[in-house]
Amino acid sequence: MDYTQILIKPLITEKGSFLKEGQNQVAFYVHKDANKVQIKSAVEEAFGVQVRAVNVVVKKPLKKIFSRGRKRLFGSVSGYKKAYVTLAPGSKLDFIEGV
């Protein structure tokens, strides 16, 4: 897989900004079939930084019941996979600066 298929989009949240400042970590939504080695090489190739570690979190899809008055609607919430990438000391990603 190419790095454009592995890295879907960066995850920009308040927790992510605290991790970036404190522990030099960045979060990404990644492809569901990508493993840690592929994620590490994709980040290094895309941004030209050194990666020390990759932690992966998988959220499984959920089945939900929505109520509208007396009607019950059945649906689902899609799952996702995200990766917390720890950068090596001295490495920095600038695409999130100023957001």
N, CA, C and O atoms as a MOPAC input file, in Angstrom:
PM7 MOZYME 1SCF
protein

 N      0.83300 1    -1.18500 1     0.00000 1
 C      0.00000 1     0.00000 1     0.00000 1
 C      0.87800 1     1.25000 1     0.00000 1
 O      1.94900 1     1.27300 1     0.60600 1
 N      0.41700 1     2.25600 1    -0.67100 1
 C      1.09600 1     3.54000 1    -0.71200 1
 C      0.75100 1     4.33300 1     0.55100 1
 O     -0.28100 1     4.09000 1     1.17600 1
 N      1.61200 1     5.27800 1     0.92400 1
 C      1.35900 1     6.03000 1     2.15500 1
 C      0.10800 1     6.87900 1     2.05600 1
 O     -0.48500 1     7.21100 1     3.08200 1
 N     -0.31500 1     7.24400 1     0.84800 1
 C     -1.54500 1     8.01300 1     0.70800 1
 C     -2.77500 1     7.16800 1     1.00300 1
 O     -3.83200 1     7.70800 1     1.33100 1
 N     -2.65200 1     5.85600 1     0.89000 1
 C     -3.76600 1     4.97300 1     1.22700 1
 C     -3.75300 1     4.60600 1     2.70600 1
 O     -4.80600 1     4.31700 1     3.27500 1
 N     -2.58900 1     4.61300 1     3.33300 1
 C     -2.47900 1     4.22400 1     4.74200 1
 C     -2.93000 1     5.35800 1     5.65500 1
 O     -3.75300 1     5.13900 1     6.54300 1
 N     -2.40800 1     6.55800 1     5.45400 1
 C     -2.76400 1     7.71100 1     6.28800 1
 C     -4.01000 1     8.36700 1     5.71000 1
 O     -3.95800 1     8.95000 1     4.62700 1
 N     -5.12100 1     8.27800 1     6.41800 1
 C     -6.37200 1     8.84500 1     5.92400 1
 C     -6.42600 1    10.34000 1     6.20700 1
 O     -6.59000 1    11.14500 1     5.29000 1
 N     -6.28500 1    10.71500 1     7.48900 1
 C     -6.27000 1    12.13800 1     7.83600 1
 C     -5.72600 1    12.29200 1     9.24300 1
 O     -5.79700 1    11.35300 1    10.03600 1
 N     -5.18400 1    13.46100 1     9.56800 1
 C     -4.71400 1    13.68300 1    10.93400 1
 C     -5.88900 1    13.90000 1    11.87600 1
 O     -6.93100 1    14.42300 1    11.48100 1
 N     -5.70800 1    13.49600 1    13.10600 1
 C     -6.74100 1    13.63200 1    14.12400 1
 C     -6.37500 1    14.84400 1    14.97500 1
 O     -5.45100 1    14.78500 1    15.78500 1
 N     -7.10000 1    15.93500 1    14.78700 1
 C     -6.79600 1    17.18500 1    15.47600 1
 C     -7.84800 1    17.40300 1    16.55600 1
 O     -8.97400 1    17.81200 1    16.27400 1
 N     -7.45900 1    17.12000 1    17.80300 1
 C     -8.34500 1    17.29700 1    18.95000 1
 C     -7.56400 1    17.98500 1    20.06100 1
 O     -6.36800 1    18.24400 1    19.93100 1
 N     -8.26200 1    18.27500 1    21.15200 1
 C     -7.59800 1    18.88400 1    22.28900 1
 C     -6.59200 1    17.91300 1    22.90600 1
 O     -5.48900 1    18.31300 1    23.27800 1
 N     -6.96900 1    16.65100 1    23.01300 1
 C     -6.04800 1    15.64700 1    23.52800 1
 C     -4.82000 1    15.52600 1    22.62500 1
 O     -3.69800 1    15.39100 1    23.11300 1
 N     -5.03200 1    15.57300 1    21.32700 1
 C     -3.93000 1    15.48800 1    20.38500 1
 C     -2.96100 1    16.64800 1    20.50600 1
 O     -1.75100 1    16.46600 1    20.37100 1
 N     -3.48600 1    17.84400 1    20.76100 1
 C     -2.58900 1    18.99000 1    20.91700 1
 C     -1.78300 1    18.89700 1    22.21000 1
 O     -0.62500 1    19.31300 1    22.24300 1
 N     -2.37900 1    18.35600 1    23.27900 1
 C     -1.61900 1    18.15400 1    24.51000 1
 C     -0.52800 1    17.10100 1    24.31700 1
 O      0.58500 1    17.25900 1    24.81900 1
 N     -0.84600 1    16.02800 1    23.58900 1
 C      0.15100 1    14.99000 1    23.32500 1
 C      1.27900 1    15.51900 1    22.45300 1
 O      2.43700 1    15.14600 1    22.64000 1
 N      0.94800 1    16.38400 1    21.50500 1
 C      1.96700 1    16.93600 1    20.62300 1
 C      2.93700 1    17.81600 1    21.38800 1
 O      4.14500 1    17.76000 1    21.16000 1
 N      2.41300 1    18.62900 1    22.29400 1
 C      3.27100 1    19.52400 1    23.06100 1
 C      4.05800 1    18.78200 1    24.13500 1
 O      5.24100 1    19.05800 1    24.33100 1
 N      3.42100 1    17.84900 1    24.83200 1
 C      4.06100 1    17.20200 1    25.95900 1
 C      4.92000 1    16.00600 1    25.62100 1
 O      6.02800 1    15.87100 1    26.14100 1
 N      4.42000 1    15.12100 1    24.74300 1
 C      5.11200 1    13.86000 1    24.49900 1
 C      5.58600 1    13.70400 1    23.06200 1
 O      6.07400 1    12.63700 1    22.68800 1
 N      5.45000 1    14.74900 1    22.25000 1
 C      5.89100 1    14.72800 1    20.85200 1
 C      5.19800 1    13.60200 1    20.07300 1
 O      5.84600 1    12.86300 1    19.33200 1
 N      3.87200 1    13.47800 1    20.25000 1
 C      3.07500 1    12.47800 1    19.55300 1
 C      2.06600 1    13.15600 1    18.63900 1
 O      1.59500 1    14.25800 1    18.91900 1
 N      1.74000 1    12.47700 1    17.53800 1
 C      0.71700 1    12.95100 1    16.61400 1
 C     -0.24500 1    11.80000 1    16.35200 1
 O      0.16200 1    10.63800 1    16.34800 1
 N     -1.52100 1    12.11900 1    16.13200 1
 C     -2.53800 1    11.09000 1    15.92100 1
 C     -3.06300 1    11.16100 1    14.48800 1
 O     -3.24100 1    12.24600 1    13.93400 1
 N     -3.30700 1     9.99600 1    13.90000 1
 C     -3.83200 1     9.88500 1    12.54500 1
 C     -4.93300 1     8.84300 1    12.51400 1
 O     -4.88000 1     7.85400 1    13.24600 1
 N     -5.95000 1     9.06600 1    11.65300 1
 C     -6.83600 1     7.98800 1    11.26100 1
 C     -6.09000 1     7.21900 1    10.18000 1
 O     -5.54300 1     7.81700 1     9.25300 1
 N     -6.06600 1     5.89000 1    10.29600 1
 C     -5.31900 1     5.07400 1     9.34200 1
 C     -6.22200 1     4.00700 1     8.73700 1
 O     -7.32400 1     3.75800 1     9.22500 1
 N     -5.74300 1     3.38700 1     7.67400 1
 C     -6.47600 1     2.32000 1     6.99300 1
 C     -6.64800 1     1.14600 1     7.94000 1
 O     -5.75600 1     0.85800 1     8.73800 1
 N     -7.77800 1     0.46800 1     7.86100 1
 C     -8.08000 1    -0.59200 1     8.82400 1
 C     -7.17000 1    -1.80400 1     8.69600 1
 O     -7.04400 1    -2.56900 1     9.65200 1
 N     -6.53100 1    -2.00500 1     7.54900 1
 C     -5.65600 1    -3.15700 1     7.36000 1
 C     -4.17500 1    -2.83600 1     7.55200 1
 O     -3.33300 1    -3.72300 1     7.41100 1
 N     -3.84600 1    -1.59600 1     7.87000 1
 C     -2.44300 1    -1.20500 1     8.03000 1
 C     -1.90700 1    -1.66700 1     9.38300 1
 O     -2.61100 1    -1.60800 1    10.39100 1
 N     -0.65000 1    -2.13000 1     9.39400 1
 C     -0.02500 1    -2.52000 1    10.65500 1
 C      0.96700 1    -1.44400 1    11.09300 1
 O      1.14300 1    -0.43800 1    10.40600 1
 N      1.61300 1    -1.65900 1    12.23700 1
 C      2.48900 1    -0.63700 1    12.81300 1
 C      3.69000 1    -0.32900 1    11.92200 1
 O      4.09800 1     0.82600 1    11.80600 1
 N      4.24800 1    -1.34400 1    11.30200 1
 C      5.41500 1    -1.13700 1    10.44400 1
 C      5.03700 1    -0.30200 1     9.22400 1
 O      5.79000 1     0.58900 1     8.82900 1
 N      3.88700 1    -0.57800 1     8.62800 1
 C      3.43400 1     0.19600 1     7.47700 1
 C      3.11800 1     1.63300 1     7.86300 1
 O      3.41600 1     2.55600 1     7.10500 1
 N      2.51900 1     1.83400 1     9.03300 1
 C      2.20200 1     3.18300 1     9.49200 1
 C      3.48000 1     3.96800 1     9.73900 1
 O      3.57000 1     5.14000 1     9.37500 1
 N      4.46400 1     3.33300 1    10.35400 1
 C      5.74300 1     3.99800 1    10.62400 1
 C      6.41600 1     4.42400 1     9.32700 1
 O      6.87200 1     5.56100 1     9.21300 1
 N      6.48300 1     3.52900 1     8.35200 1
 C      7.13800 1     3.88100 1     7.09000 1
 C      6.34300 1     4.93600 1     6.31900 1
 O      6.93400 1     5.76800 1     5.63000 1
 N      5.01000 1     4.91300 1     6.42400 1
 C      4.18400 1     5.90900 1     5.74000 1
 C      4.41200 1     7.30500 1     6.30600 1
 O      4.52500 1     8.26800 1     5.54700 1
 N      4.48200 1     7.42800 1     7.63700 1
 C      4.71200 1     8.73900 1     8.24900 1
 C      6.11800 1     9.24200 1     7.91500 1
 O      6.29900 1    10.42200 1     7.61700 1
 N      7.10600 1     8.35500 1     7.96300 1
 C      8.47300 1     8.76200 1     7.63900 1
 C      8.58500 1     9.19500 1     6.17900 1
 O      9.28900 1    10.15800 1     5.87600 1
 N      7.90700 1     8.50300 1     5.27800 1
 C      7.97500 1     8.84400 1     3.86000 1
 C      7.19600 1    10.12100 1     3.55500 1
 O      7.65000 1    10.94500 1     2.76100 1
 N      6.04700 1    10.29100 1     4.16700 1
 C      5.19100 1    11.43400 1     3.85500 1
 C      5.73600 1    12.74400 1     4.41100 1
 O      5.66100 1    13.77600 1     3.74400 1
 N      6.28400 1    12.71500 1     5.62900 1
 C      6.66900 1    13.95800 1     6.28600 1
 C      8.16300 1    14.11600 1     6.49000 1
 O      8.60700 1    15.18400 1     6.90900 1
 N      8.95200 1    13.09300 1     6.20900 1
 C     10.40000 1    13.19900 1     6.34100 1
 C     10.86500 1    13.35400 1     7.77800 1
 O     11.77500 1    14.14000 1     8.04400 1
 N     10.26700 1    12.62900 1     8.71000 1
 C     10.64200 1    12.67900 1    10.12400 1
 C     11.03500 1    11.28400 1    10.59000 1
 O     10.75400 1    10.29600 1     9.91200 1
 N     11.68000 1    11.20400 1    11.73900 1
 C     12.02500 1     9.92300 1    12.34600 1
 C     10.93900 1     9.54800 1    13.35300 1
 O     10.53900 1    10.37000 1    14.17700 1
 N     10.46700 1     8.31100 1    13.28300 1
 C      9.42000 1     7.82300 1    14.18100 1
 C     10.04300 1     6.86900 1    15.17700 1
 O     10.77400 1     5.95400 1    14.79700 1
 N      9.75300 1     7.08200 1    16.46700 1
 C     10.27600 1     6.20100 1    17.50700 1
 C      9.32300 1     5.04400 1    17.79200 1
 O      9.77100 1     3.90500 1    17.92200 1
 N      8.00800 1     5.31000 1    17.89300 1
 C      7.04900 1     4.25900 1    18.24800 1
 C      5.69400 1     4.56300 1    17.62000 1
 O      5.38200 1     5.70900 1    17.29400 1
 N      4.89600 1     3.50600 1    17.45900 1
 C      3.53300 1     3.62700 1    16.93800 1
 C      2.61200 1     2.82300 1    17.84500 1
 O      2.85700 1     1.64200 1    18.08800 1
 N      1.55600 1     3.45400 1    18.34700 1
 C      0.52400 1     2.77700 1    19.12400 1
 C     -0.77900 1     2.85300 1    18.34100 1
 O     -1.12400 1     3.90600 1    17.80400 1
 N     -1.50800 1     1.73000 1    18.27400 1
 C     -2.70400 1     1.63500 1    17.44800 1
 C     -3.92100 1     1.37300 1    18.32900 1
 O     -3.86700 1     0.56700 1    19.25800 1
 N     -5.02700 1     2.07100 1    18.02200 1
 C     -6.29900 1     1.89300 1    18.72100 1
 C     -7.34800 1     1.53600 1    17.68000 1
 O     -7.48200 1     2.22500 1    16.66900 1
 N     -8.09700 1     0.45400 1    17.92600 1
 C     -9.13300 1     0.01300 1    16.99400 1
 C    -10.48700 1     0.15500 1    17.67400 1
 O    -10.70700 1    -0.40200 1    18.74900 1
 N    -11.38500 1     0.89200 1    17.05600 1
 C    -12.75400 1     1.04700 1    17.53200 1
 C    -13.64600 1     0.22200 1    16.62300 1
 O    -13.74700 1     0.50600 1    15.42900 1
 N    -14.28700 1    -0.78200 1    17.16800 1
 C    -15.11800 1    -1.67800 1    16.37400 1
 C    -16.45700 1    -1.02100 1    16.06100 1
 O    -16.92500 1    -0.17600 1    16.82400 1
 N    -17.07800 1    -1.40200 1    14.94500 1
 C    -18.39100 1    -0.84700 1    14.62100 1
 C    -19.45000 1    -1.29500 1    15.62700 1
 O    -19.39000 1    -2.40500 1    16.15400 1
 N    -20.40900 1    -0.42300 1    15.88100 1
 C    -21.46900 1    -0.70700 1    16.85400 1
 C    -22.82400 1    -0.71300 1    16.17300 1
 O    -23.06000 1     0.03800 1    15.22700 1
 N    -23.70700 1    -1.56100 1    16.66000 1
 C    -25.09400 1    -1.55000 1    16.21200 1
 C    -25.87900 1    -0.69100 1    17.19500 1
 O    -25.73500 1    -0.84000 1    18.40800 1
 N    -26.70500 1     0.20300 1    16.67500 1
 C    -27.43900 1     1.13900 1    17.51100 1
 C    -28.92700 1     1.03800 1    17.21800 1
 O    -29.33800 1     0.64700 1    16.12600 1
 N    -29.72900 1     1.40000 1    18.21800 1
 C    -31.17600 1     1.49700 1    18.06400 1
 C    -31.53900 1     2.95800 1    18.30500 1
 O    -31.26600 1     3.50800 1    19.37200 1
 N    -32.15400 1     3.57600 1    17.31100 1
 C    -32.58500 1     4.95600 1    17.41700 1
 C    -34.09600 1     4.97700 1    17.57800 1
 O    -34.80300 1     4.25700 1    16.87300 1
 N    -34.59800 1     5.79000 1    18.49500 1
 C    -36.03700 1     5.87000 1    18.73200 1
 C    -36.58100 1     7.17800 1    18.19300 1
 O    -36.00800 1     8.24700 1    18.40600 1
 N    -37.69900 1     7.07300 1    17.49000 1
 C    -38.41900 1     8.25000 1    17.02100 1
 C    -39.87200 1     8.05200 1    17.38800 1
 O    -40.64200 1     7.46400 1    16.62800 1
 N    -40.24100 1     8.53700 1    18.54100 1
 C    -41.61200 1     8.31000 1    18.99500 1
 C    -41.79900 1     6.84400 1    19.31500 1
 O    -41.10800 1     6.29500 1    20.17300 1
 N    -42.73000 1     6.21100 1    18.63100 1
 C    -42.96500 1     4.78300 1    18.84600 1
 C    -42.18000 1     3.91000 1    17.87100 1
 O    -42.16300 1     2.68600 1    18.00300 1
 N    -41.54700 1     4.52500 1    16.91800 1
 C    -40.78700 1     3.75800 1    15.93400 1
 C    -39.38100 1     3.49500 1    16.44900 1
 O    -38.78300 1     4.33000 1    17.12800 1
 N    -38.87400 1     2.33800 1    16.11900 1
 C    -37.48700 1     2.00300 1    16.41800 1
 C    -36.74300 1     1.83600 1    15.10900 1
 O    -37.15100 1     1.05700 1    14.24800 1
 N    -35.67200 1     2.55500 1    14.96600 1
 C    -34.85300 1     2.46300 1    13.76800 1
 C    -33.53700 1     1.79500 1    14.14000 1
 O    -32.91700 1     2.14500 1    15.14400 1
 N    -33.12200 1     0.85100 1    13.34300 1
 C    -31.88100 1     0.14400 1    13.58900 1
 C    -30.82000 1     0.65500 1    12.62800 1
 O    -31.07300 1     0.84400 1    11.43800 1
 N    -29.64600 1     0.86900 1    13.16100 1
 C    -28.56100 1     1.36000 1    12.33300 1
 C    -27.23000 1     0.93400 1    12.91300 1
 O    -27.16100 1     0.09900 1    13.81500 1
 N    -26.18100 1     1.52100 1    12.38200 1
 C    -24.86100 1     1.18400 1    12.88000 1
 C    -23.97200 1     2.42100 1    12.85000 1
 O    -24.20100 1     3.35800 1    12.08600 1
 N    -22.96500 1     2.39700 1    13.69200 1
 C    -21.95000 1     3.43600 1    13.73400 1
 C    -20.66800 1     2.78600 1    13.25600 1
 O    -20.24900 1     1.75800 1    13.78900 1
 N    -20.04800 1     3.37700 1    12.26100 1
 C    -18.88200 1     2.73900 1    11.66600 1
 C    -17.68300 1     2.76500 1    12.61600 1
 O    -17.56300 1     3.65100 1    13.46200 1
 N    -16.82100 1     1.80000 1    12.46200 1
 C    -15.62000 1     1.71900 1    13.26900 1
 C    -14.47200 1     2.43300 1    12.58600 1
 O    -14.59700 1     2.87400 1    11.44300 1
 N    -13.35400 1     2.54800 1    13.28500 1
 C    -12.18500 1     3.21100 1    12.73000 1
 C    -10.93600 1     2.68400 1    13.42100 1
 O    -11.00800 1     1.98000 1    14.42800 1
 N     -9.80800 1     3.03800 1    12.86100 1
 C     -8.51600 1     2.68100 1    13.42700 1
 C     -7.68300 1     3.94600 1    13.46100 1
 O     -7.57600 1     4.65100 1    12.45800 1
 N     -7.09500 1     4.23600 1    14.60500 1
 C     -6.24700 1     5.41600 1    14.68900 1
 C     -4.90000 1     5.03300 1    15.27600 1
 O     -4.77400 1     4.06200 1    16.02200 1
 N     -3.90300 1     5.81900 1    14.92200 1
 C     -2.53600 1     5.53600 1    15.35000 1
 C     -1.96800 1     6.76500 1    16.03700 1
 O     -2.07900 1     7.88600 1    15.53900 1
 N     -1.35500 1     6.53200 1    17.19200 1
 C     -0.61100 1     7.57200 1    17.89700 1
 C      0.86200 1     7.34600 1    17.58700 1
 O      1.43800 1     6.33900 1    17.99800 1
 N      1.47000 1     8.27700 1    16.86700 1
 C      2.84100 1     8.14600 1    16.39800 1
 C      3.73800 1     9.01400 1    17.27100 1
 O      3.55100 1    10.22900 1    17.34700 1
 N      4.71900 1     8.38600 1    17.93400 1
 C      5.68800 1     9.11100 1    18.74700 1
 C      6.88300 1     9.43800 1    17.87200 1
 O      7.50300 1     8.54800 1    17.29000 1
 N      7.20000 1    10.71800 1    17.78400 1
 C      8.31900 1    11.16200 1    16.96200 1
 C      9.60900 1    11.13600 1    17.76300 1
 O      9.59600 1    11.28300 1    18.98500 1
 N     10.71400 1    10.95000 1    17.07200 1
 C     12.02900 1    10.95600 1    17.71300 1
 C     12.34900 1    12.37200 1    18.18800 1
 O     11.83300 1    13.34100 1    17.63100 1
 N     13.19800 1    12.50000 1    19.21400 1
 C     13.57900 1    13.83900 1    19.67400 1
 C     14.21000 1    14.64000 1    18.53700 1
 O     15.06300 1    14.13500 1    17.80800 1
 N     13.79000 1    15.86800 1    18.39800 1
 C     14.29400 1    16.72400 1    17.33100 1
 C     13.42200 1    16.70500 1    16.09000 1
 O     13.54000 1    17.60000 1    15.25400 1
 N     12.55000 1    15.71700 1    15.94100 1
 C     11.63200 1    15.65600 1    14.79700 1
 C     10.37700 1    16.44900 1    15.12500 1
 O      9.93500 1    16.49800 1    16.27300 1
 N      9.80800 1    17.07100 1    14.08800 1
 C      8.66200 1    17.93600 1    14.31500 1
 C      7.80300 1    17.95300 1    13.05800 1
 O      8.33200 1    18.01000 1    11.94800 1
 N      6.48100 1    17.90500 1    13.22100 1
 C      5.55700 1    18.04000 1    12.10600 1
 C      4.97700 1    19.43700 1    12.13400 1
 O      4.45000 1    19.87300 1    13.15800 1
 N      5.06900 1    20.14300 1    11.01900 1
 C      4.62900 1    21.53800 1    10.96600 1
 C      3.25200 1    21.72800 1    10.36400 1
 O      2.74100 1    22.84800 1    10.35700 1
 N      2.62800 1    20.66000 1     9.85300 1
 C      1.33700 1    20.86000 1     9.19600 1
 C      0.22800 1    21.16000 1    10.17800 1
 O     -0.83300 1    21.63200 1     9.76900 1
 N      0.43300 1    20.90400 1    11.46500 1
 C     -0.60600 1    21.14600 1    12.46000 1
 C     -0.40000 1    22.51700 1    13.13500 1
 O     -1.30100 1    23.00100 1    13.82000 1
 N      0.74300 1    23.13000 1    12.95500 1
 C      1.02100 1    24.41200 1    13.60500 1
 C      0.02200 1    25.46700 1    13.15100 1
 O     -0.28900 1    25.57000 1    11.96400 1
 N     -0.47600 1    26.24500 1    14.09800 1
 C     -1.39400 1    27.33500 1    13.78800 1
 C     -2.83400 1    26.91400 1    13.61900 1
 O     -3.66100 1    27.73200 1    13.21800 1
 N     -3.16900 1    25.66000 1    13.91200 1
 C     -4.55300 1    25.20100 1    13.77400 1
 C     -5.22500 1    25.28900 1    15.11000 1
 O     -6.40300 1    24.95100 1    15.23200 1

